[in-house]
Structure formats: C-alpha cells, structure tokens
Amino acid sequence: MDLSSAMLSKAKERHANVVRGTAVALPFPVDSFDLVYCVNAFHYFPQKEIFIGEAARVLRNRGALAIIGMDPHGQHDDWRLYDYFLGRL
C-alpha cells in the first residue's frame, strides 16, 4: 500500500498486488492482518498516533506491528527500529 502513484507503478513492475491509500485511513476492514509493517515511511507521517490506531484496527488479536526504516533527519545512516510507541496494540 502506498499513497504515491509512482511508487505503486514501480511495485506493479514486479507483479505485486498494490492498493492506493493513506496511513491515517487504511483501506482495509477490522481484523484483516496478522502483521502490519511500515518501511521507510513512518518519519513522514504528521499524525503518527493516528497511523498506530489504524494499524491496531486492522490487526487481528495478537497481531504485530513492525515499523522499520531510516530517518533522513537523523544522524545515523543505518537501519533503525523506531521506538516511538512501545508496547502492545
């Protein structure tokens, strides 16, 4: 899933199933996934808490949320696991 049409076009080149959507209104029903992951995008979300709530909404009981990426505003250029929201959803 991505908001960017250009990114979705790139994914389609690899025959991926794609969905256009936004992080603050995930276009999926309640209890849809065992895993929600966000790669290299979390630092761009102006309303991080809303995304976390949306991820919790679409996750099944005992599901997991993984937020992984590089923060271009940070001083590190290696991969980091964000710890903005620790705990269970």
N, C-alpha and C positions, 0 to 999 in steps of 0.2 A: 504494500500500500504506500502511496506517495501522493502528495498534492501536486507535484510537478509533472506536467505532461511530458516534458523532455526526459525525465528520469524513467517514467513509465514506458516510453518508447524504447529506451535502452534495454529495459528489462524484457520487453517483448521480443527483442532481437535474440534473446536466449530462450525463447518459448516459455517464459514464466507466466503464470496467471497473475494478472495485475488488477488492482482496484484503486480508483482515484478517491482520495478522502483526506480529511484533516484530523490532526491528533486530538482536537478538542471535541470532536463529534465522530467517533469511529463508526463507520457504516456497517456494523455487524450487530446481530441480536445478543441479548444477555446470554451468558454461559456458552459462548461459542468456541473457546480455545483453552487448551491446556498450557499454552505458552504464548506470551506476547513479548516480542523483543523489538527494541528500538536501537538502530545502529547509526551513529554519526548524525543524529538529528536533535537529541534532547536539549542541547545547549541553545538551539534556535527557538524553542517553544517559549513564548512570552508568558503563557499560563501553564506552567509545569504541573501544578496541582490538579488542574482540570484533566490533563492527559492521564495522570496517575489514577484519577477517579474513573475515567473511561476505560483504562486498561483493567481495573478491578471489575468493572461492569461486564466486560466481555469474557473475563476469565472464569473457567469452571472452578468449583470448590477444589482447593488445594493446588490451583494453577500457579504458575510462576511468571514473574515479570523480569526481564533482563534488559538493562539499559547500558549500552556499551558504546564507546566512541572516543574520539579525540576532541578536546575542547580547543578550538582555534584561538581562544582568548587566553588560554593558559600558557605557562612557560614550558610545559612538557610536550614533547612530540611523540610520546609512546602511548599505547592504548591504556585507557583507564576505565575502571568500573565506577560509575557515578554512585555516590553515597548520599545524595540529597534526601532520599526517602527510604530510610532503613525500616525493616520490619515486615510483617505480613500484611497482605492486602485483604 
